[in-house]
Structures are given as C-alpha cells and as structure tokens.
C-alpha cells in the first residue's frame, strides 16, 4: 500500500518558536528531518498557500495580493494542484481541513477541485464550509476545533482504506491571540529582546526603512507571549493527531510535513508582521517525518514549492507530468541522506512589494528591484542582519537572482544548481 501524506500548515509562525512546542518537538521534530533553512515562496498568507498547492512561485502563479482566492480561481490555477493530480492519477483519497485562502468569504460555497472531503474555515468569524454547505459556529476558535475534529474523524475512517492525502491548515498562531484557559498564562512575562529589535543603526538599510520609528517594545513582547501560548494549544492538537495515527496503525506509513505560511517580525529592524525579506519573516519552520527518513538536522535550502513534487513522488507520480513544477522532490535525499545534488541557491520573492531574495551558502542578497536598492548579508558572521555589506560587488548576485525570478519549471531548477 502507498504511503499516506499529511501537511500541517500553521499561520504566521516564526521559525524559532518551533522548539517551544514540547510535544511536537519530541514526537515529530526529533523523529524527523528539521530544516534550518526552510523558506516561504512569498512570506504572505495567500500567495504562499497558492505556491504550496501548485508548486509555482508567485511570479509564475500571479497571485500577488493577500486576497488570493478570486485570482487563483479566475486563472484556473485550482484546476491543476497537488489534489487534482492525486485524484486523477492515483487511488488516493483527499481531504482539506481548516484555513484555505484569503477571500473565500466572498465565495462561501466554493469547493476546490480535487478534494473529496472539504472542511474549510470561511473568513474569521466562525463560519465553516463543509463540502459546500456553510455552518455558523460563532468564533474562529470554534471553527478551528471543528476542522480538527473532522480531520481526526477522517483519519480514523481511513485506517482500513487506501492511501490518503490530507491538509490540516490551522489559524494558529495568527492574531487575535486567544489561548485556551489551560495555556493562557504559560508565558506570562516572557522576555523578548533579540539583537535586531528596534535596530539602532538603520543606515545600512534601504532608504524607505531608515526613518521608521521604533516599535513599542511592550507590544512586541505581548504579541510574542500570545503566539507562544497559542502554540501550546496547537502542540496539544498535534499530539492528538499523532495519537490517532498511532492508535489506528497508520503512523509508520504516513509522511508528515510541518510548515508555516510565513514567519513573523516582532520589532526586528523596526518592522512588524510579515511580507519582508528578512529571516524572521521569510524563514519558516520546516519539518518532515516519514518512512525511511532518518532523524536529522539539515542545512539544505528548502521551499514551500517543494511540498507538491515530494507528495506526488511519494504517490508514485512524475511531478512534471503535464506541467513542469518550480519545486523539487525531497523524497530521494530524505530517504538516502544524500543532499549532494540538491539546489545551491534559492529564490524568495514578494511580487507585491517588488523585492526578491537569493539565498546561497551563508549569504542572503536582497534586491528591491522596484526601488533600485539592494542589501547583502553574510549570516555566518551576521545572523541578525544588522550590517549590510556596503560597497560589496553585488553584480554577481543580481544576475542569478534576476534570472531566477523570471524562470519557471525545469529552467528555474537548472538555475538553482
């Protein structure tokens, strides 16, 4: 029997918070492959989700704003996703549970092609779409619990059936922060003072950043606390899902991918939220656990666009059949431990704000191509990106990045080597 696949997608989770989820850490992270250099295709909720479902970078799928649902459907992108490929080419069952794309509230009866089971939250007011029928549950928290309940029911029913692919996409730890009574005081007073918080000398930053006022330190600490406390509830929920898989005998034949749609800035470089090309925003937690993948910590450069090709290859499909994908399958290096043929450089972009980022070796090059400015950091000596390498020869970085952000499919992947 083919292996099952589960994607767990969190919402606005900084990469560094993963280790503050003890049960997830011990039962998933330490038993899987943790990637220290996992990145969003575009660090913004809607475009990132479009990239995950299609293995297209934003310059390829064209959904550049956070109201992603309408253009995603209008451009026919929902007709060729990881789910439609699995349903057309395999005997996999499919289910989507939780947050889909922003803008779904304007199309509340929509059910995406390829998903046999569809339980999505609609907006943030507590409405859910169950296979095309809307139900009012009163709060986002109740809607998230409903989606989780339906996921666990789905997993239990699949125990004696054929292989399945499921997405569990939670709104945690997105604001507003409403941790349960059990966890709402877990991180009271937690410190928040990273070296780049309200960066003092901004002269190395692009001109539009230099005059930003400092963020309110107390507010940044409060948001950090809220995220950590909400993540304790998610930690309990992940443990519940893992329990169901074990109790139904499916844990040894299920691949689990744990990622976030984007990271989150909490005052670093005087910035708040996401969308920006710095590590706290563009970097995401990225963990894979599955049959034959030995526990490890990897420095391979991996992206959200790699989820679809990996899943298709697990199901026995050619990821490029019908349309060449922008991402790469992780399956072979995950099971062999040999990353020697993996990409050497990686693209991250924001087609809305007009920047693109190149990660290669220890360096990160950021081209604000709509503003004519750039930044270059060596993360080995400057992990907090406090000092852009002024006067450095950036021509060798701008050329490869420019070619990447206009390429697609095999041509894009060839440029990564």
Secondary structure as the mmCIF struct_conf table of DSSP 4:
data_model
#
loop_
_struct_conf.conf_type_id
_struct_conf.id
_struct_conf.beg_label_comp_id
_struct_conf.beg_label_asym_id
_struct_conf.beg_label_seq_id
_struct_conf.end_label_comp_id
_struct_conf.end_label_asym_id
_struct_conf.end_label_seq_id
HELX_LH_PP_P HELX_LH_PP_P1 UNK A 2 UNK A 3
STRN STRN1 UNK A 4 UNK A 10
BEND BEND1 UNK A 11 UNK A 12
HELX_RH_3T_P HELX_RH_3T_P1 UNK A 15 UNK A 20
HELX_RH_AL_P HELX_RH_AL_P1 UNK A 22 UNK A 24
HELX_RH_PI_P HELX_RH_PI_P1 UNK A 25 UNK A 29
TURN_TY1_P TURN_TY1_P1 UNK A 30 UNK A 31
BEND BEND2 UNK A 32 UNK A 32
STRN STRN2 UNK A 33 UNK A 35
TURN_TY1_P TURN_TY1_P2 UNK A 36 UNK A 37
STRN STRN3 UNK A 38 UNK A 39
BEND BEND3 UNK A 41 UNK A 44
HELX_RH_AL_P HELX_RH_AL_P2 UNK A 45 UNK A 54
TURN_TY1_P TURN_TY1_P3 UNK A 55 UNK A 55
HELX_RH_AL_P HELX_RH_AL_P3 UNK A 58 UNK A 61
BEND BEND4 UNK A 65 UNK A 66
HELX_RH_AL_P HELX_RH_AL_P4 UNK A 68 UNK A 74
TURN_TY1_P TURN_TY1_P4 UNK A 75 UNK A 76
HELX_RH_3T_P HELX_RH_3T_P2 UNK A 77 UNK A 79
BEND BEND5 UNK A 80 UNK A 81
HELX_RH_AL_P HELX_RH_AL_P5 UNK A 82 UNK A 89
BEND BEND6 UNK A 90 UNK A 90
STRN STRN4 UNK A 93 UNK A 99
TURN_TY1_P TURN_TY1_P5 UNK A 102 UNK A 103
HELX_RH_3T_P HELX_RH_3T_P3 UNK A 104 UNK A 107
TURN_TY1_P TURN_TY1_P6 UNK A 108 UNK A 109
TURN_TY1_P TURN_TY1_P7 UNK A 113 UNK A 114
BEND BEND7 UNK A 116 UNK A 116
STRN STRN5 UNK A 117 UNK A 122
TURN_TY1_P TURN_TY1_P8 UNK A 123 UNK A 126
STRN STRN6 UNK A 127 UNK A 130
TURN_TY1_P TURN_TY1_P9 UNK A 131 UNK A 132
STRN STRN7 UNK A 133 UNK A 136
BEND BEND8 UNK A 138 UNK A 139
HELX_RH_AL_P HELX_RH_AL_P6 UNK A 140 UNK A 157
TURN_TY1_P TURN_TY1_P10 UNK A 158 UNK A 160
BEND BEND9 UNK A 161 UNK A 162
STRN STRN8 UNK A 164 UNK A 169
TURN_TY1_P TURN_TY1_P11 UNK A 172 UNK A 173
HELX_LH_PP_P HELX_LH_PP_P2 UNK A 174 UNK A 174
BEND BEND10 UNK A 175 UNK A 176
TURN_TY1_P TURN_TY1_P12 UNK A 181 UNK A 189
TURN_TY1_P TURN_TY1_P13 UNK A 195 UNK A 196
STRN STRN9 UNK A 197 UNK A 197
TURN_TY1_P TURN_TY1_P14 UNK A 198 UNK A 198
BEND BEND11 UNK A 200 UNK A 200
TURN_TY1_P TURN_TY1_P15 UNK A 203 UNK A 204
BEND BEND12 UNK A 205 UNK A 205
HELX_RH_AL_P HELX_RH_AL_P7 UNK A 207 UNK A 210
TURN_TY1_P TURN_TY1_P16 UNK A 211 UNK A 211
HELX_LH_PP_P HELX_LH_PP_P3 UNK A 212 UNK A 215
HELX_RH_AL_P HELX_RH_AL_P8 UNK A 217 UNK A 247
TURN_TY1_P TURN_TY1_P17 UNK A 248 UNK A 249
HELX_RH_3T_P HELX_RH_3T_P4 UNK A 251 UNK A 253
STRN STRN10 UNK A 254 UNK A 260
BEND BEND13 UNK A 261 UNK A 261
STRN STRN11 UNK A 265 UNK A 266
BEND BEND14 UNK A 267 UNK A 267
STRN STRN12 UNK A 268 UNK A 268
TURN_TY1_P TURN_TY1_P18 UNK A 269 UNK A 270
STRN STRN13 UNK A 272 UNK A 273
BEND BEND15 UNK A 274 UNK A 274
BEND BEND16 UNK A 276 UNK A 278
HELX_RH_AL_P HELX_RH_AL_P9 UNK A 279 UNK A 282
STRN STRN14 UNK A 283 UNK A 283
STRN STRN15 UNK A 286 UNK A 289
TURN_TY1_P TURN_TY1_P19 UNK A 291 UNK A 292
STRN STRN16 UNK A 296 UNK A 298
STRN STRN17 UNK A 302 UNK A 303
TURN_TY1_P TURN_TY1_P20 UNK A 304 UNK A 305
HELX_RH_AL_P HELX_RH_AL_P10 UNK A 306 UNK A 314
TURN_TY1_P TURN_TY1_P21 UNK A 315 UNK A 316
TURN_TY1_P TURN_TY1_P22 UNK A 319 UNK A 320
BEND BEND17 UNK A 321 UNK A 323
BEND BEND18 UNK A 326 UNK A 327
HELX_RH_AL_P HELX_RH_AL_P11 UNK A 331 UNK A 336
TURN_TY1_P TURN_TY1_P23 UNK A 340 UNK A 341
BEND BEND19 UNK A 342 UNK A 342
BEND BEND20 UNK A 344 UNK A 344
STRN STRN18 UNK A 345 UNK A 350
TURN_TY1_P TURN_TY1_P24 UNK A 351 UNK A 354
STRN STRN19 UNK A 355 UNK A 360
TURN_TY1_P TURN_TY1_P25 UNK A 361 UNK A 362
STRN STRN20 UNK A 363 UNK A 368
TURN_TY1_P TURN_TY1_P26 UNK A 369 UNK A 372
STRN STRN21 UNK A 373 UNK A 378
TURN_TY1_P TURN_TY1_P27 UNK A 379 UNK A 381
TURN_TY1_P TURN_TY1_P28 UNK A 383 UNK A 384
TURN_TY1_P TURN_TY1_P29 UNK A 390 UNK A 391
HELX_RH_AL_P HELX_RH_AL_P12 UNK A 395 UNK A 404
TURN_TY1_P TURN_TY1_P30 UNK A 405 UNK A 406
HELX_RH_AL_P HELX_RH_AL_P13 UNK A 409 UNK A 415
TURN_TY1_P TURN_TY1_P31 UNK A 416 UNK A 416
#
